[in-house]
Amino acid sequence: MTHPLAVVLLDGEPFASALADALGKPVYPVTVATIDDTVRELAAETPHIVGLSAWPWPANHGIHQTLGGNHDAYRGVVSWHGLPELAHALADALKGAVSHQAHVLFTSPDPGDDATADTLMFLPQLAEQVSAQVNPGGRSIAWRGERRQPSSVAAFTALVEAHAVTTIVECPVVPGVAPDETLRASALARGVTFVATDLGVATRVGLMRQVVHTVEQVEWNQPD
C-alpha cells in the first residue's frame, strides 16, 4: 500500500532504519547520485516527500530546489543545524562540565571540499547559541582533520601551550559523532583533564524526526 508520506535521507544509510521506526513512515537512504531517480519513482505514487540530510549543516540547496520544481510532492530541507532542540541538547550535555569553568571546544566533521563560507557558519553559530545557555569559562571552535583550520589538534595545542588551559571539554555539535580520540590521547600525555559530550545516534534520529514532522505541519497541515 502506498504511504501518504516518504522521506529521502541523503547520506543516511546508517540512520534510515531507526528514523523509519521513529516516524512510522518509509525512509529511503540516498546519495547525491541517486536522489533524482528515487524521488522520481516515489513521486509517481506518493503525495508527500520530504528530503533532508543526515548531516545538520547547510548542503544541497540546488538539488532540493530542482527537485521541488520538478515534483509537486517534494519538500527539501537544506539544513537543520538551526533547530532549537539541537542547541538545547548540546547545552544540557555541557552543564555539568561548564559548572567547573572548563574550556569548551566545539568541533565538527569537515563538511567537505565544496563547503562555502556560508555553510561553515553553522559551527560558530551553534557555539554561540549553546554558549549563551551555559556561559562556559571559555570557548573555541575547531574542525576535525587537518584540511580546514583551525583543526581540532591545532586548537587543542594552542589552548594548552599558549593559554595554559588545564580542563577542556570537547563538544561535537553533530549528535552521534564520537569524541576525538586524538585529543584524548594528547590530553593524557600532557596531564590535561579532557572529557567529551556524546549525544548519541538516538538524539540525531530524534532531531531528524522532528524536522520531518515540522515540514508535515508547515507544508501540508498534518498533525504531529
Disulfide bonds with the S-S distance in Angstrom:
none
